[in-house]
Amino acid sequence: MARYSRRRCGPVGLAVALFLDSHGVGVRLVDKSDHPSTTSWTQFFNPRSLELLEASGVTANILKESHS
């Protein structure tokens, strides 16, 4: 049974889930959609958010795919 459950999480929620999973905490992500979204509500990442996401290894891809 998951000890952490998250519904409709964005990039930071997903990073939290990755972090918890990497530390042995059971995680369950729930989404009502059966396919990936083609849009994002995220407008920007501040430097601290990017620093925290670095541990999950996604920062380089975020910067590569971002529209600056």
PDB file with SEQRES, HELIX, SHEET and CRYST1 records, atoms N, CA, C and O in Angstrom:
SEQRES   1 A   68  MET ALA ARG TYR SER ARG ARG ARG CYS GLY PRO VAL GLY          
SEQRES   2 A   68  LEU ALA VAL ALA LEU PHE LEU ASP SER HIS GLY VAL GLY          
SEQRES   3 A   68  VAL ARG LEU VAL ASP LYS SER ASP HIS PRO SER THR THR          
SEQRES   4 A   68  SER TRP THR GLN PHE PHE ASN PRO ARG SER LEU GLU LEU          
SEQRES   5 A   68  LEU GLU ALA SER GLY VAL THR ALA ASN ILE LEU LYS GLU          
SEQRES   6 A   68  SER HIS SER                                                  
HELIX    1 AA1 PRO A   11  SER A   22  1                                  12    
HELIX    2 AA2 PRO A   47  LEU A   53  1                                   7    
HELIX    3 AA3 GLU A   54  SER A   56  5                                   3    
HELIX    4 AA4 THR A   59  GLU A   65  1                                   7    
SHEET    1 AA1 2 TYR A   4  ARG A   7  0                                        
SHEET    2 AA1 2 VAL A  27  VAL A  30  1                                        
CRYST1    1.000    1.000    1.000  90.00  90.00  90.00 P 1           1          
ATOM      1  N   MET A   1       0.842  -1.187   0.000  1.00  0.00           N  
ATOM      2  CA  MET A   1       0.000   0.000   0.000  1.00  0.00           C  
ATOM      3  C   MET A   1       0.883   1.245   0.000  1.00  0.00           C  
ATOM      4  O   MET A   1       1.859   1.329   0.746  1.00  0.00           O  
ATOM      5  N   ALA A   2       0.534   2.186  -0.827  1.00  0.00           N  
ATOM      6  CA  ALA A   2       1.301   3.426  -0.916  1.00  0.00           C  
ATOM      7  C   ALA A   2       1.141   4.244   0.362  1.00  0.00           C  
ATOM      8  O   ALA A   2       0.048   4.353   0.918  1.00  0.00           O  
ATOM      9  N   ARG A   3       2.255   4.816   0.812  1.00  0.00           N  
ATOM     10  CA  ARG A   3       2.216   5.715   1.973  1.00  0.00           C  
ATOM     11  C   ARG A   3       2.062   7.154   1.530  1.00  0.00           C  
ATOM     12  O   ARG A   3       1.788   8.025   2.356  1.00  0.00           O  
ATOM     13  N   TYR A   4       2.232   7.423   0.251  1.00  0.00           N  
ATOM     14  CA  TYR A   4       2.093   8.770  -0.299  1.00  0.00           C  
ATOM     15  C   TYR A   4       1.259   8.657  -1.562  1.00  0.00           C  
ATOM     16  O   TYR A   4       1.562   7.859  -2.448  1.00  0.00           O  
ATOM     17  N   SER A   5       0.218   9.452  -1.637  1.00  0.00           N  
ATOM     18  CA  SER A   5      -0.656   9.416  -2.796  1.00  0.00           C  
ATOM     19  C   SER A   5      -0.828  10.837  -3.318  1.00  0.00           C  
ATOM     20  O   SER A   5      -1.028  11.770  -2.540  1.00  0.00           O  
ATOM     21  N   ARG A   6      -0.750  10.996  -4.617  1.00  0.00           N  
ATOM     22  CA  ARG A   6      -0.845  12.329  -5.195  1.00  0.00           C  
ATOM     23  C   ARG A   6      -1.735  12.275  -6.422  1.00  0.00           C  
ATOM     24  O   ARG A   6      -1.618  11.367  -7.245  1.00  0.00           O  
ATOM     25  N   ARG A   7      -2.621  13.247  -6.539  1.00  0.00           N  
ATOM     26  CA  ARG A   7      -3.521  13.331  -7.681  1.00  0.00           C  
ATOM     27  C   ARG A   7      -3.192  14.592  -8.476  1.00  0.00           C  
ATOM     28  O   ARG A   7      -3.013  15.667  -7.905  1.00  0.00           O  
ATOM     29  N   ARG A   8      -3.116  14.452  -9.786  1.00  0.00           N  
ATOM     30  CA  ARG A   8      -2.866  15.574 -10.696  1.00  0.00           C  
ATOM     31  C   ARG A   8      -1.613  16.363 -10.344  1.00  0.00           C  
ATOM     32  O   ARG A   8      -1.680  17.580 -10.171  1.00  0.00           O  
ATOM     33  N   CYS A   9      -0.510  15.712 -10.240  1.00  0.00           N  
ATOM     34  CA  CYS A   9       0.713  16.424  -9.872  1.00  0.00           C  
ATOM     35  C   CYS A   9       1.436  16.944 -11.103  1.00  0.00           C  
ATOM     36  O   CYS A   9       1.435  16.318 -12.164  1.00  0.00           O  
ATOM     37  N   GLY A  10       2.039  18.081 -10.935  1.00  0.00           N  
ATOM     38  CA  GLY A  10       2.860  18.671 -11.986  1.00  0.00           C  
ATOM     39  C   GLY A  10       4.302  18.253 -11.808  1.00  0.00           C  
ATOM     40  O   GLY A  10       4.581  17.250 -11.151  1.00  0.00           O  
ATOM     41  N   PRO A  11       5.208  18.997 -12.377  1.00  0.00           N  
ATOM     42  CA  PRO A  11       6.627  18.636 -12.308  1.00  0.00           C  
ATOM     43  C   PRO A  11       7.163  18.502 -10.885  1.00  0.00           C  
ATOM     44  O   PRO A  11       7.925  17.581 -10.592  1.00  0.00           O  
ATOM     45  N   VAL A  12       6.771  19.409 -10.012  1.00  0.00           N  
ATOM     46  CA  VAL A  12       7.280  19.338  -8.637  1.00  0.00           C  
ATOM     47  C   VAL A  12       6.675  18.148  -7.902  1.00  0.00           C  
ATOM     48  O   VAL A  12       7.380  17.458  -7.166  1.00  0.00           O  
ATOM     49  N   GLY A  13       5.394  17.900  -8.088  1.00  0.00           N  
ATOM     50  CA  GLY A  13       4.762  16.728  -7.474  1.00  0.00           C  
ATOM     51  C   GLY A  13       5.386  15.433  -7.955  1.00  0.00           C  
ATOM     52  O   GLY A  13       5.576  14.498  -7.177  1.00  0.00           O  
ATOM     53  N   LEU A  14       5.704  15.382  -9.239  1.00  0.00           N  
ATOM     54  CA  LEU A  14       6.382  14.195  -9.772  1.00  0.00           C  
ATOM     55  C   LEU A  14       7.784  14.057  -9.188  1.00  0.00           C  
ATOM     56  O   LEU A  14       8.235  12.949  -8.898  1.00  0.00           O  
ATOM     57  N   ALA A  15       8.470  15.184  -9.017  1.00  0.00           N  
ATOM     58  CA  ALA A  15       9.802  15.135  -8.407  1.00  0.00           C  
ATOM     59  C   ALA A  15       9.722  14.642  -6.975  1.00  0.00           C  
ATOM     60  O   ALA A  15      10.572  13.868  -6.533  1.00  0.00           O  
ATOM     61  N   VAL A  16       8.699  15.087  -6.241  1.00  0.00           N  
ATOM     62  CA  VAL A  16       8.504  14.605  -4.864  1.00  0.00           C  
ATOM     63  C   VAL A  16       8.279  13.104  -4.881  1.00  0.00           C  
ATOM     64  O   VAL A  16       8.850  12.382  -4.063  1.00  0.00           O  
ATOM     65  N   ALA A  17       7.457  12.628  -5.801  1.00  0.00           N  
ATOM     66  CA  ALA A  17       7.189  11.192  -5.897  1.00  0.00           C  
ATOM     67  C   ALA A  17       8.476  10.418  -6.203  1.00  0.00           C  
ATOM     68  O   ALA A  17       8.725   9.374  -5.600  1.00  0.00           O  
ATOM     69  N   LEU A  18       9.290  10.920  -7.128  1.00  0.00           N  
ATOM     70  CA  LEU A  18      10.566  10.265  -7.441  1.00  0.00           C  
ATOM     71  C   LEU A  18      11.486  10.234  -6.225  1.00  0.00           C  
ATOM     72  O   LEU A  18      12.115   9.217  -5.934  1.00  0.00           O  
ATOM     73  N   PHE A  19      11.555  11.357  -5.524  1.00  0.00           N  
ATOM     74  CA  PHE A  19      12.401  11.447  -4.335  1.00  0.00           C  
ATOM     75  C   PHE A  19      11.944  10.444  -3.272  1.00  0.00           C  
ATOM     76  O   PHE A  19      12.759   9.704  -2.721  1.00  0.00           O  
ATOM     77  N   LEU A  20      10.650  10.423  -2.991  1.00  0.00           N  
ATOM     78  CA  LEU A  20      10.140   9.507  -1.969  1.00  0.00           C  
ATOM     79  C   LEU A  20      10.368   8.056  -2.374  1.00  0.00           C  
ATOM     80  O   LEU A  20      10.781   7.236  -1.555  1.00  0.00           O  
ATOM     81  N   ASP A  21      10.097   7.738  -3.642  1.00  0.00           N  
ATOM     82  CA  ASP A  21      10.301   6.368  -4.120  1.00  0.00           C  
ATOM     83  C   ASP A  21      11.754   5.953  -3.989  1.00  0.00           C  
ATOM     84  O   ASP A  21      12.049   4.817  -3.618  1.00  0.00           O  
ATOM     85  N   SER A  22      12.665   6.873  -4.294  1.00  0.00           N  
ATOM     86  CA  SER A  22      14.093   6.539  -4.197  1.00  0.00           C  
ATOM     87  C   SER A  22      14.533   6.320  -2.753  1.00  0.00           C  
ATOM     88  O   SER A  22      15.600   5.758  -2.503  1.00  0.00           O  
ATOM     89  N   HIS A  23      13.712   6.763  -1.805  1.00  0.00           N  
ATOM     90  CA  HIS A  23      14.013   6.554  -0.388  1.00  0.00           C  
ATOM     91  C   HIS A  23      13.113   5.489   0.242  1.00  0.00           C  
ATOM     92  O   HIS A  23      12.959   5.432   1.462  1.00  0.00           O  
ATOM     93  N   GLY A  24      12.526   4.651  -0.608  1.00  0.00           N  
ATOM     94  CA  GLY A  24      11.783   3.497  -0.123  1.00  0.00           C  
ATOM     95  C   GLY A  24      10.357   3.768   0.330  1.00  0.00           C  
ATOM     96  O   GLY A  24       9.734   2.896   0.935  1.00  0.00           O  
ATOM     97  N   VAL A  25       9.825   4.952   0.054  1.00  0.00           N  
ATOM     98  CA  VAL A  25       8.446   5.262   0.426  1.00  0.00           C  
ATOM     99  C   VAL A  25       7.543   4.879  -0.739  1.00  0.00           C  
ATOM    100  O   VAL A  25       7.777   5.302  -1.871  1.00  0.00           O  
ATOM    101  N   GLY A  26       6.523   4.089  -0.472  1.00  0.00           N  
ATOM    102  CA  GLY A  26       5.588   3.690  -1.519  1.00  0.00           C  
ATOM    103  C   GLY A  26       4.838   4.895  -2.056  1.00  0.00           C  
ATOM    104  O   GLY A  26       4.382   5.738  -1.283  1.00  0.00           O  
ATOM    105  N   VAL A  27       4.706   4.984  -3.370  1.00  0.00           N  
ATOM    106  CA  VAL A  27       4.072   6.132  -4.018  1.00  0.00           C  
ATOM    107  C   VAL A  27       2.996   5.642  -4.978  1.00  0.00           C  
ATOM    108  O   VAL A  27       3.174   4.647  -5.680  1.00  0.00           O  
ATOM    109  N   ARG A  28       1.871   6.362  -4.993  1.00  0.00           N  
ATOM    110  CA  ARG A  28       0.814   6.087  -5.964  1.00  0.00           C  
ATOM    111  C   ARG A  28       0.418   7.417  -6.597  1.00  0.00           C  
ATOM    112  O   ARG A  28       0.020   8.354  -5.904  1.00  0.00           O  
ATOM    113  N   LEU A  29       0.533   7.485  -7.920  1.00  0.00           N  
ATOM    114  CA  LEU A  29       0.106   8.666  -8.663  1.00  0.00           C  
ATOM    115  C   LEU A  29      -1.197   8.327  -9.375  1.00  0.00           C  
ATOM    116  O   LEU A  29      -1.306   7.280 -10.014  1.00  0.00           O  
ATOM    117  N   VAL A  30      -2.171   9.200  -9.266  1.00  0.00           N  
ATOM    118  CA  VAL A  30      -3.486   8.948  -9.849  1.00  0.00           C  
ATOM    119  C   VAL A  30      -3.821  10.079 -10.812  1.00  0.00           C  
ATOM    120  O   VAL A  30      -3.717  11.255 -10.463  1.00  0.00           O  
ATOM    121  N   ASP A  31      -4.221   9.716 -12.015  1.00  0.00           N  
ATOM    122  CA  ASP A  31      -4.635  10.705 -13.007  1.00  0.00           C  
ATOM    123  C   ASP A  31      -5.885  10.196 -13.686  1.00  0.00           C  
ATOM    124  O   ASP A  31      -5.974   9.013 -14.014  1.00  0.00           O  
ATOM    125  N   LYS A  32      -6.862  11.080 -13.904  1.00  0.00           N  
ATOM    126  CA  LYS A  32      -8.105  10.647 -14.527  1.00  0.00           C  
ATOM    127  C   LYS A  32      -7.954  10.388 -16.025  1.00  0.00           C  
ATOM    128  O   LYS A  32      -8.780   9.702 -16.628  1.00  0.00           O  
ATOM    129  N   SER A  33      -6.899  10.935 -16.622  1.00  0.00           N  
ATOM    130  CA  SER A  33      -6.672  10.761 -18.046  1.00  0.00           C  
ATOM    131  C   SER A  33      -5.900   9.472 -18.303  1.00  0.00           C  
ATOM    132  O   SER A  33      -5.065   9.064 -17.497  1.00  0.00           O  
ATOM    133  N   ASP A  34      -6.187   8.845 -19.425  1.00  0.00           N  
ATOM    134  CA  ASP A  34      -5.455   7.622 -19.773  1.00  0.00           C  
ATOM    135  C   ASP A  34      -4.326   7.883 -20.774  1.00  0.00           C  
ATOM    136  O   ASP A  34      -3.743   6.949 -21.323  1.00  0.00           O  
ATOM    137  N   HIS A  35      -4.023   9.177 -21.005  1.00  0.00           N  
ATOM    138  CA  HIS A  35      -2.926   9.519 -21.915  1.00  0.00           C  
ATOM    139  C   HIS A  35      -2.212  10.768 -21.396  1.00  0.00           C  
ATOM    140  O   HIS A  35      -2.794  11.546 -20.639  1.00  0.00           O  
ATOM    141  N   PRO A  36      -0.956  10.963 -21.799  1.00  0.00           N  
ATOM    142  CA  PRO A  36      -0.202  12.135 -21.338  1.00  0.00           C  
ATOM    143  C   PRO A  36      -0.830  13.440 -21.834  1.00  0.00           C  
ATOM    144  O   PRO A  36      -1.425  13.487 -22.910  1.00  0.00           O  
ATOM    145  N   SER A  37      -0.692  14.472 -21.050  1.00  0.00           N  
ATOM    146  CA  SER A  37      -1.184  15.790 -21.437  1.00  0.00           C  
ATOM    147  C   SER A  37      -0.283  16.397 -22.506  1.00  0.00           C  
ATOM    148  O   SER A  37       0.921  16.145 -22.532  1.00  0.00           O  
ATOM    149  N   THR A  38      -0.869  17.187 -23.373  1.00  0.00           N  
ATOM    150  CA  THR A  38      -0.082  17.877 -24.397  1.00  0.00           C  
ATOM    151  C   THR A  38       0.159  19.335 -24.015  1.00  0.00           C  
ATOM    152  O   THR A  38       0.836  20.064 -24.740  1.00  0.00           O  
ATOM    153  N   THR A  39      -0.389  19.759 -22.886  1.00  0.00           N  
ATOM    154  CA  THR A  39      -0.198  21.129 -22.408  1.00  0.00           C  
ATOM    155  C   THR A  39       0.323  21.100 -20.977  1.00  0.00           C  
ATOM    156  O   THR A  39       0.231  20.087 -20.285  1.00  0.00           O  
ATOM    157  N   SER A  40       0.868  22.222 -20.554  1.00  0.00           N  
ATOM    158  CA  SER A  40       1.394  22.327 -19.191  1.00  0.00           C  
ATOM    159  C   SER A  40       0.934  23.639 -18.583  1.00  0.00           C  
ATOM    160  O   SER A  40       0.849  24.653 -19.276  1.00  0.00           O  
ATOM    161  N   TRP A  41       0.639  23.623 -17.293  1.00  0.00           N  
ATOM    162  CA  TRP A  41       0.279  24.837 -16.575  1.00  0.00           C  
ATOM    163  C   TRP A  41       1.517  25.541 -16.038  1.00  0.00           C  
ATOM    164  O   TRP A  41       1.442  26.685 -15.591  1.00  0.00           O  
ATOM    165  N   THR A  42       2.637  24.866 -16.081  1.00  0.00           N  
ATOM    166  CA  THR A  42       3.867  25.445 -15.541  1.00  0.00           C  
ATOM    167  C   THR A  42       4.356  26.545 -16.471  1.00  0.00           C  
ATOM    168  O   THR A  42       4.567  26.322 -17.663  1.00  0.00           O  
ATOM    169  N   GLN A  43       4.533  27.735 -15.908  1.00  0.00           N  
ATOM    170  CA  GLN A  43       4.987  28.872 -16.695  1.00  0.00           C  
ATOM    171  C   GLN A  43       6.499  29.057 -16.605  1.00  0.00           C  
ATOM    172  O   GLN A  43       7.138  29.476 -17.570  1.00  0.00           O  
ATOM    173  N   PHE A  44       7.066  28.743 -15.442  1.00  0.00           N  
ATOM    174  CA  PHE A  44       8.506  28.901 -15.255  1.00  0.00           C  
ATOM    175  C   PHE A  44       8.964  28.077 -14.070  1.00  0.00           C  
ATOM    176  O   PHE A  44       8.164  27.681 -13.222  1.00  0.00           O  
ATOM    177  N   PHE A  45      10.255  27.824 -14.023  1.00  0.00           N  
ATOM    178  CA  PHE A  45      10.900  27.199 -12.878  1.00  0.00           C  
ATOM    179  C   PHE A  45      11.870  28.213 -12.311  1.00  0.00           C  
ATOM    180  O   PHE A  45      12.683  28.778 -13.042  1.00  0.00           O  
ATOM    181  N   ASN A  46      11.788  28.446 -11.021  1.00  0.00           N  
ATOM    182  CA  ASN A  46      12.770  29.344 -10.430  1.00  0.00           C  
ATOM    183  C   ASN A  46      14.061  28.553 -10.185  1.00  0.00           C  
ATOM    184  O   ASN A  46      14.039  27.322 -10.185  1.00  0.00           O  
ATOM    185  N   PRO A  47      15.162  29.237  -9.981  1.00  0.00           N  
ATOM    186  CA  PRO A  47      16.449  28.540  -9.821  1.00  0.00           C  
ATOM    187  C   PRO A  47      16.438  27.489  -8.709  1.00  0.00           C  
ATOM    188  O   PRO A  47      17.055  26.435  -8.864  1.00  0.00           O  
ATOM    189  N   ARG A  48      15.759  27.748  -7.605  1.00  0.00           N  
ATOM    190  CA  ARG A  48      15.725  26.776  -6.502  1.00  0.00           C  
ATOM    191  C   ARG A  48      14.971  25.512  -6.920  1.00  0.00           C  
ATOM    192  O   ARG A  48      15.381  24.405  -6.572  1.00  0.00           O  
ATOM    193  N   SER A  49      13.869  25.670  -7.663  1.00  0.00           N  
ATOM    194  CA  SER A  49      13.131  24.495  -8.140  1.00  0.00           C  
ATOM    195  C   SER A  49      14.009  23.642  -9.038  1.00  0.00           C  
ATOM    196  O   SER A  49      14.017  22.416  -8.920  1.00  0.00           O  
ATOM    197  N   LEU A  50      14.752  24.286  -9.941  1.00  0.00           N  
ATOM    198  CA  LEU A  50      15.652  23.536 -10.817  1.00  0.00           C  
ATOM    199  C   LEU A  50      16.730  22.829 -10.018  1.00  0.00           C  
ATOM    200  O   LEU A  50      17.116  21.705 -10.341  1.00  0.00           O  
ATOM    201  N   GLU A  51      17.213  23.483  -8.982  1.00  0.00           N  
ATOM    202  CA  GLU A  51      18.228  22.870  -8.121  1.00  0.00           C  
ATOM    203  C   GLU A  51      17.675  21.621  -7.434  1.00  0.00           C  
ATOM    204  O   GLU A  51      18.350  20.594  -7.366  1.00  0.00           O  
ATOM    205  N   LEU A  52      16.450  21.715  -6.929  1.00  0.00           N  
ATOM    206  CA  LEU A  52      15.834  20.563  -6.259  1.00  0.00           C  
ATOM    207  C   LEU A  52      15.526  19.441  -7.240  1.00  0.00           C  
ATOM    208  O   LEU A  52      15.646  18.265  -6.898  1.00  0.00           O  
ATOM    209  N   LEU A  53      15.128  19.799  -8.459  1.00  0.00           N  
ATOM    210  CA  LEU A  53      14.838  18.783  -9.464  1.00  0.00           C  
ATOM    211  C   LEU A  53      16.096  18.090  -9.968  1.00  0.00           C  
ATOM    212  O   LEU A  53      16.016  16.988 -10.511  1.00  0.00           O  
ATOM    213  N   GLU A  54      17.251  18.716  -9.798  1.00  0.00           N  
ATOM    214  CA  GLU A  54      18.517  18.156 -10.267  1.00  0.00           C  
ATOM    215  C   GLU A  54      18.748  16.738  -9.727  1.00  0.00           C  
ATOM    216  O   GLU A  54      19.288  15.881 -10.426  1.00  0.00           O  
ATOM    217  N   ALA A  55      18.339  16.506  -8.490  1.00  0.00           N  
ATOM    218  CA  ALA A  55      18.529  15.188  -7.875  1.00  0.00           C  
ATOM    219  C   ALA A  55      17.788  14.093  -8.634  1.00  0.00           C  
ATOM    220  O   ALA A  55      18.196  12.932  -8.599  1.00  0.00           O  
ATOM    221  N   SER A  56      16.701  14.450  -9.319  1.00  0.00           N  
ATOM    222  CA  SER A  56      15.946  13.440 -10.064  1.00  0.00           C  
ATOM    223  C   SER A  56      16.486  13.242 -11.476  1.00  0.00           C  
ATOM    224  O   SER A  56      16.057  12.337 -12.192  1.00  0.00           O  
ATOM    225  N   GLY A  57      17.442  14.103 -11.876  1.00  0.00           N  
ATOM    226  CA  GLY A  57      18.059  13.955 -13.180  1.00  0.00           C  
ATOM    227  C   GLY A  57      17.260  14.522 -14.338  1.00  0.00           C  
ATOM    228  O   GLY A  57      17.565  14.217 -15.491  1.00  0.00           O  
ATOM    229  N   VAL A  58      16.253  15.331 -14.072  1.00  0.00           N  
ATOM    230  CA  VAL A  58      15.415  15.841 -15.156  1.00  0.00           C  
ATOM    231  C   VAL A  58      15.734  17.275 -15.569  1.00  0.00           C  
ATOM    232  O   VAL A  58      15.203  17.757 -16.570  1.00  0.00           O  
ATOM    233  N   THR A  59      16.592  17.963 -14.817  1.00  0.00           N  
ATOM    234  CA  THR A  59      16.844  19.383 -15.076  1.00  0.00           C  
ATOM    235  C   THR A  59      17.387  19.624 -16.485  1.00  0.00           C  
ATOM    236  O   THR A  59      16.941  20.552 -17.161  1.00  0.00           O  
ATOM    237  N   ALA A  60      18.319  18.825 -16.930  1.00  0.00           N  
ATOM    238  CA  ALA A  60      18.893  19.018 -18.266  1.00  0.00           C  
ATOM    239  C   ALA A  60      17.820  18.918 -19.345  1.00  0.00           C  
ATOM    240  O   ALA A  60      17.814  19.710 -20.287  1.00  0.00           O  
ATOM    241  N   ASN A  61      16.913  17.951 -19.215  1.00  0.00           N  
ATOM    242  CA  ASN A  61      15.832  17.809 -20.198  1.00  0.00           C  
ATOM    243  C   ASN A  61      14.863  18.980 -20.130  1.00  0.00           C  
ATOM    244  O   ASN A  61      14.381  19.447 -21.162  1.00  0.00           O  
ATOM    245  N   ILE A  62      14.575  19.457 -18.925  1.00  0.00           N  
ATOM    246  CA  ILE A  62      13.680  20.612 -18.782  1.00  0.00           C  
ATOM    247  C   ILE A  62      14.280  21.811 -19.502  1.00  0.00           C  
ATOM    248  O   ILE A  62      13.593  22.491 -20.265  1.00  0.00           O  
ATOM    249  N   LEU A  63      15.546  22.067 -19.264  1.00  0.00           N  
ATOM    250  CA  LEU A  63      16.196  23.213 -19.893  1.00  0.00           C  
ATOM    251  C   LEU A  63      16.284  23.050 -21.408  1.00  0.00           C  
ATOM    252  O   LEU A  63      16.136  24.020 -22.150  1.00  0.00           O  
ATOM    253  N   LYS A  64      16.526  21.824 -21.863  1.00  0.00           N  
ATOM    254  CA  LYS A  64      16.624  21.567 -23.297  1.00  0.00           C  
ATOM    255  C   LYS A  64      15.276  21.780 -23.992  1.00  0.00           C  
ATOM    256  O   LYS A  64      15.220  22.320 -25.097  1.00  0.00           O  
ATOM    257  N   GLU A  65      14.203  21.355 -23.342  1.00  0.00           N  
ATOM    258  CA  GLU A  65      12.872  21.414 -23.947  1.00  0.00           C  
ATOM    259  C   GLU A  65      12.139  22.731 -23.683  1.00  0.00           C  
ATOM    260  O   GLU A  65      11.080  22.972 -24.262  1.00  0.00           O  
ATOM    261  N   SER A  66      12.683  23.574 -22.828  1.00  0.00           N  
ATOM    262  CA  SER A  66      11.974  24.806 -22.457  1.00  0.00           C  
ATOM    263  C   SER A  66      12.017  25.827 -23.583  1.00  0.00           C  
ATOM    264  O   SER A  66      12.875  25.796 -24.466  1.00  0.00           O  
ATOM    265  N   HIS A  67      11.067  26.714 -23.509  1.00  0.00           N  
ATOM    266  CA  HIS A  67      10.986  27.824 -24.468  1.00  0.00           C  
ATOM    267  C   HIS A  67      11.391  29.080 -23.731  1.00  0.00           C  
ATOM    268  O   HIS A  67      10.609  29.628 -22.955  1.00  0.00           O  
ATOM    269  N   SER A  68      12.599  29.535 -23.966  1.00  0.00           N  
ATOM    270  CA  SER A  68      13.076  30.709 -23.228  1.00  0.00           C  
ATOM    271  C   SER A  68      13.065  31.945 -24.095  1.00  0.00           C  
ATOM    272  O   SER A  68      13.435  33.025 -23.635  1.00  0.00           O  
TER     273      SER A  68                                                      
END                                                                             
